[in-house]
């Protein structure tokens, strides 16, 4: 299995620190609002990476944090007149709902920055003792960037290059030793949450949070650190400097970064009017379509979101789901014809793959060999830096093979084997092949009435969930002056 390592700028054979195990850290969102589709890309990409490692037999310790103390969270809390924790807890819960809706598995651990303050203070203390950090008169603690000679090895720039091309990252401060020293701990401002520390009442800098959470839940050395490419500099660069300066050993072996997501060939922004949350997308599409769309391109390739491309993704996913549904119907029909034979076939299949093969006709065995070749093609794509685009192409070929070789005259063993193989490969991608039962008109009207009642009671979270659930079931709502109109997608 090969991974493109941002650190070395080449594909490398994956060799874990501990045989059969993967320690993986993925930077999570700052929880001050609903997550947008830019946040969704790394969630979907690295959830798929994790799933494939597990398919390959690895035990994966997958850690993805929530940044629950930040300037944006504090600003929103002040605007609403509540504690910052109220904001972060609200949007952590909403983020988890969106992740579930996108079929993103919960991490092994979802640490919160505010629960790891002691560890952060301990690492800062170690950095000060080793001469890599210093305190100024107001209690701010800075990392002494030039004390870490490998600074810039991830972004492939040295400090002189950064000074010439990245003046925006300089943090001013009268007592700073160097413009590129960054904050490890900062004093509180009026109305902000704070913690006691040896330096001042304050809170941690952003970069130290991930270094500490990775160390606590994965150890001083980890296999993979991942996130969006916007985090390479300065966030991940600073994580390396802190962690390696404090621990005295390589922090992460492999660095993975997904490329940006654009909207209609433009950078997503609220000012441009092309900013979409995952909830916005859920109003128009099943979020499985969003997942399929995201995985239809290689994770290191820039991805352009548009209505036309989402429509194409919807059609592509429908082909796969329809193919799987056809196989399921064939299997049910054949099991109904000969229930005893079906039970025996299942029992034999549970023992050995050879047992299932022996129940196929000679022609089916040849077709099954072709199916296995497509599985090998799928695995080769995923082994080559998780090329989900080529893996999906292999899935399409498998659907085509099933459509042309499985029918009413096929054996139960062949139909079942094809169905299970297709579902297994889709599950690695997080794609659900089982069709949802269609809602009756009366059920839709009941759910709309429940949503309207929730809106009257100002329970907008419930109203949003109902709308998202209806969208997920293929029902699109339109709020008009005459009332709510709905149609099937």
N, C-alpha and C positions, 0 to 999 in steps of 0.2 A: 504494500500500500504506500503510495507516494503523496506527500503533502507539499504544496508550495509554501515555503517558509519566507515570510517577509524579511526576516533577519538576514538571511543569506541570499535572497532574491533568486532562489532556484528551487526546483522540486527535489525533495529528499525522501528517502525510504523512511517510513515511520518505525522507529525503534523505541518502545516505551521504557520509562525508567524502571518499571517493575513488570515483569513478564505477565501478560494476560490482563493488565490493568491500565486504565487511562485516567489521568488526572487532568481535568479540563475546566478552565475558568473563562466565562463569557461575561463581559461588562453588560450590566442591565441598565434599565432606564432610570432617569431622574423623575420621581413621581410627583409632578405638580399639575398634571392634566391627563386627559385620555391619550393613550399612545397613538402615534400617527404611523402611516404605512412605511415611513423610513425606519422607525423603530422595529417594525414587523420583519423587515428583511433579515437582520442578523438572528432574530428569534427563530425564524423558519429555517434559515440556512443551517445554523449550528445545532438545532434540534434534529435535523436530518443527518448531520455528521454524527451526532451521538447515536442515533438509531442504527446507522450503518456499522459503527464500531460494535454495538451490541449484537447485531446480526452476525458479525465476524467472530463473535465469541468473547469479546472483551467485557470486563466489568468496568463500567464507566462511573467515576465519581464526578458528577457534573454540577458545578457551582455557578450560579448567576445571581448577582446581587441586586438590591434595590437601593439607589441613592436616596435616602429619606431625610437628609438635611442639606440644604442648598439655598443659594440666594433666591432662586425662582420660587421655591417652596415657601420661603419666609415672606416674600413679596405677596404671594397669593393669600397667605394666612393673614397678613396685615390688612389686605383689601377686604377680606371677609370677617375680620375681627375675631379670629379663632386662633388656637394654638397651631404651630406648624405640624405637630403630630396628627392633628385632625385632617389636614390636607394630605399628608403622606399616606396615612392609613386608608383614606377614601380611595386614593388613586392606585394604591397597591391592590386593593380589592377589585377595582375596575380593570386593572391590567391583567390580573389573573383570570377574570372572566373572558377577556379578549383572547388570551393565550389558549384557554380551553376551547373557545370557539374556533380558533385556527388549528386545533388539534396539536398544540405544542405541549409536550409532556412537562409536568412540574420538574424543576431541577432536583437533584439529590438534596441540595441545600439552597435556600434563597436567603442569604444573610442580609441583615439591615445594618447600614453604617452606624446608626445610633446605638446599636447593641454591642458594638465592638470598640468603643472609645478607649477602654483600658488597654487593649492590644495596640491601639494606635499610639497612645502615650508611651507605652513600653518601647515600641520601635523608634519613636522620635528620640527618646532618651538614649537608646543605643547609638543612634546616628550622631547625637551630640557628643557622647563619650568617645566615639571613634574619629571625631573631627570632621564629620561630613555635614554637620548642621550647627547653627549658632542662633543665639537669642539676641534680640535688640531691646531697647529700653521699654517699649510698650508691651513686651511679652510675646511679640510675634517670633515664631521660629522659622528660619529659612533653611532650605537645603543648599549646601555649598556646591553648586553644580560643577565647578571646575575641579573639585576634589575627586570626582569620579572620571577617570581618564577615558573610559569607553562611552562617555555621553555622546549620543548621536548615532550609535551603531544600528539602531532599528530604522530610523528615518534616513540613515546614510548621509548625514550632514554633521560636520563638526561645528563647534560654537562660532567660529569665525564666519562660516557660511551662513549660519542662522542669523548672525548679527547683520549680515548684508541683505538677506532676503526675507527675514521674518521679524521685522522690528515690532510688529503688533504683539508679539508674545512677551516682550519685555515688561516686567512688573516693576513699577517705580516704588521707591521707598528711600527716605533720606539716609537711613542707617544700613542699607543693604551694601554688602561687599561687592556685589556684581549684579548687573542688570538682569542676568539670566538665572539668578537664584530664585527658587520658587517656594511658596508657602507650605509649611507642614502643619503649623498651628497658628491661629489668628485670634486676636482679642474680640470679644463680643461688642456688638453695637446695641444701642438702646432698643429694647423690644425683641431682641433675638434670643433663641434658645442658646444655652451655654452649658459647659461642664467645667468643674474645677480642674486645674492642672498645676504642675510645678512652675509654670511660666506665667499663666494668667487665666482668668475666667474667659473661656472662649470655645472654639470648635475647630475640628480638623480641616485641613485643606483637602480638596477632592482627591488628589492623586494618592495620598497615603492610605485612603480608605480601601482601595482595591488591593494594594500590596498586603495589607494586614489580613483582609478577609481571605485572600488566596492562601496565605501562609497558615492561617488557623484551620481551614477546612481541607486543604490539600497538601500542606507541607511546605518546606522552604524551597523545594524544587518541584515544578509541575511540568507535565508533558506539553499541554497546549494552552495558550492564552489567545482568546479570539474577541473580535468585535468589528465594528465598522471602520473603514479606512480613515475616517475623520479622527479616529482616536490614536492613530499612529504617533502623531506629534501634536501637543506635547504629552498627552496623558500616558500612553504606553511607554514612551521614552522615559518619562519621569518615574513610572513604576519600576522599570528596570534599574534605574539609578538608585532609588531608595532600597529596593529589595536586595540587590547585589551588594550594595555598600553595607547594609545592616547584617546580612546573613553570610557574606563572604563566599557565595557560590552562585552559579548560573541560576537565574530565576525560572525562565521557561525555555524549553527546548525548541518548540515550534510556535511561530506566531502566524495566525490566520486572520485575514481581513477581507470582509465583503466590500464590493464597490458601491458607489452611490446609486440612489434611485432618483430619477428625474420624472417630472410630470409633463407630458406633451413636449418633451425635449427641453424643458426648462427646470432649473433648480426649484424645488418645492419651497414655498414661503407663504406666509399669511398675507404679506403685502402684495404679492403677485396674484393672490386669489386662487391659488392652486394647491392649497394645503388640505390634506384629507386625513382624518383619523380612521382607525380601523372600523369604528362604529359607522362612519360615513359610508364606507365601502359596503358594510354589512346591510345597509338599507337598499342597495342595488344588486348585490351579488351574494351567493352563498360563499362563505369565507374559504371553503375548499377551492373555489375558483381562484381566489387570491393566492392561496398556497401553491396551486398548480402553476399559476402565472410566475410566481417568484422562482420556482424551481426549473422553469423552462429555459432559463439562461444560466450559464456558469456563474458561480457566486462571485468570481473576481471580475466579471464583466459588468460595465455600467448597464443599468436596466431602465428602460423608458416605460412609464405607465401611461396608458391611454385607453379610452373607451373601446377603440377598435381592437387593441391587443387583448383586453380583458374579454371581449366577445369571442375572440379566437381561442382564448384559454378555456372559456366556458364550453365551447364546442368540442375542444380536444378532450377535456375531462369527461364530458358526456359520452364520448366514444368509448372510453375506458370503462366507465360505470355501466353503460349499456352492455358492453361485452361481458363484464363480470356477471351482470344480472341475467343475461341469456344462459350462461353456464350454470348459474344457480337454479334456474328454472328447469334446464335439462336434467340436472342432477336430481332435483326433487321428483321430476316425472319418472325417471328411471328407477329411483329408489322406491317409488310408489308401485311400479310394475312388479318388482321382485324385492319386497322388504327383507326377506331372509338373506337373499344374495347381497343386498346392500349392507346388511349388518356384517356378513362374512367379509365383504370387501373392505369395510372399514377396519375390522379387526386385523385382517391380513396387512392392510396398509400401515397400521400402527406398529406392526412388527418390523417390516422391512420395506424399503422402496422396491426391492426386487419382487416382493409379493404382489404389489400393485401392478408392476410391469408384466408379470406373468398372466394377469387377467386381461391384458390388452391384446387386440388382434395384431398380426404382423405389421399391417399398415399403420396402426396406431402407435406401435412401438417406434416406427421410423419417424412419425410425426412428433412423438414425445422426445426423441433424440434431438430433433430440430428445436423443440421448446427449450430443452436443456442447454443447447448452444446459445439461445437467446438470453438465458439466465447468465451464462458465462460472459456474454457480451455486456450485459447489464453490470455485472460485478467488475469487469475490466474497466468500464467507464467510472464506476464509483471508486475503484482502487487508484485511478489516475486523478488525484486531487479532487475527488467528489464531484465528478462531472455529471450533475443531475440532468443536464440537457440531453446528453447521449444515453443516459439510463432511461429517460422517458421515451426516447426513440425506440429503444429495445422493448419497452412495455407495449408501445403501439404495434410493433411487429408481432409480439405475442398475442395481442388481441386479434390481429388479422389472421394469424395461424389458427386460433381457436374458432374464429368465425367461418373459416373455410374447411376445417377438418372435423369439427365436433357437430353432431346432429342427432336426429332421432335414432339413427342406427348405431350410434357409438356405444361403447361399453361404459358402464358406470365408473369403472376404474379410471378410464381415460378422461372422462368429463370432470371427475372429482380432482384428478391430478392437475389438470389445466386450471381449474377454478382456484385451487389452493395455491398454486404457483403464482398466478396473477395477483391474488389478494396479498400474498406474502411480499412480493416485490413492491406493490403499491403501499403496503403498510410501512416499509422502510422509509418511503418518501412522505409518510404521514397522510397519504391519500385514502379516503374511506370509499370502498367500492360498493358498500351496501346502500341501496336506494332507500331514501326515507319514505315512509308511508304518506300518501297524499292526503292532505286535510280535506274534510268535507266542508261545504259552504257554511253549514251551521256552526261548525267548530271555529271557522275563521271569524264569523260574526261575533261569536262569544268572546274570542280573544281581543277583537277590536273594541268591544264594549268594556272589557276589563282594562284595556289600555286607556280608554277615554276617562274611566273612573279614576285611574291612577293619576292622570294629568289634572283632573279637577282637584284631587287631594294633594297636588304638587309633589307626588312621588315620581319624579321624573326618571329616577334610576329604574324603577319597575317598568315605566312606560317604554323606556329605551330597550329594556330586555325583551319585552313582548314584541316590539317592532323588529328587533334583531332575530328573534326566534321565528317570526313569520317570514322574514327575508330568507332565513336559513332553510325554511320549508318551501321556498319558491313563491312566496306571496309578497307582492310589492304594494306598499301603501302610499297614498297621496292625500295629504291634508288640504282640503279646499274649504271655501266659504260655505258650501252646501253640506259639508261633512266629510267623512273619511271615505275615499274611494279605494278599491283594491282590485288587483288583477293578478293572474298567475303568470309567473315569468316564463 
